[in-house]
Amino acid sequence: MGRRVREDVTARMPGAEEQELLRIGAEEPVFCLERIVLDGADRAIQADLITMPAQRQRLRYELRMG
C-alpha cells in the first residue's frame, strides 16, 4: 500500500515521436511528470512517467502539513 508520493514536474520541447503521438506541433512544450509511490518503509512500489501537452493541463497539489 502506498504511503507517500514523490513527483517531479519539468517542461521541455517535444521530440518528433511525441509530437506525432500527442498530435501537437514542434513549438508546443510538454510537461513531464515523474511519480514514485513509496510504501511505509520508503521502498518504491510504483513508478510512472507521464508526458502531456503543457497548454492543455492544469496541475493541482494538495498537501497535509503535520
HUURTA-V788190 format. One record per residue. N is the residue number from 1. RES is the residue in one letter. PHI is phi in whole degrees, 0 to 359 (NA if undefined). D_LAST is the distance of its C-alpha to the last C-alpha in whole Angstrom. Layout:
# HUURTA-V788190
<<N,RES,PHI,D_LAST> <N,RES,PHI,D_LAST>>
This chain:
# HUURTA-V788190
<<1,M,NA,21> <2,G,288,18> <3,R,240,15> <4,R,210,14> <5,V,233,16> <6,R,240,17> <7,E,233,19> <8,D,237,22> <9,V,239,24> <10,T,231,27> <11,A,235,30> <12,R,199,34> <13,M,276,37> <14,P,282,38> <15,G,279,41> <16,A,301,44> <17,E,294,43> <18,E,296,40> <19,Q,302,42> <20,E,292,44> <21,L,295,41> <22,L,269,39> <23,R,57,43> <24,I,231,42> <25,G,273,44> <26,A,295,43> <27,E,271,42> <28,E,264,39> <29,P,291,36> <30,V,240,33> <31,F,267,30> <32,C,241,29> <33,L,251,25> <34,E,252,25> <35,R,238,22> <36,I,239,21> <37,V,258,20> <38,L,246,18> <39,D,273,19> <40,G,297,17> <41,A,262,19> <42,D,62,18> <43,R,266,22> <44,A,292,23> <45,I,241,24> <46,Q,203,25> <47,A,224,26> <48,D,231,27> <49,L,232,28> <50,I,240,29> <51,T,244,32> <52,M,217,32> <53,P,299,34> <54,A,295,32> <55,Q,287,34> <56,R,259,33> <57,Q,240,29> <58,R,223,26> <59,L,256,23> <60,R,233,20> <61,Y,232,16> <62,E,239,13> <63,L,238,10> <64,R,266,7> <65,M,252,4> <66,G,85,0>>
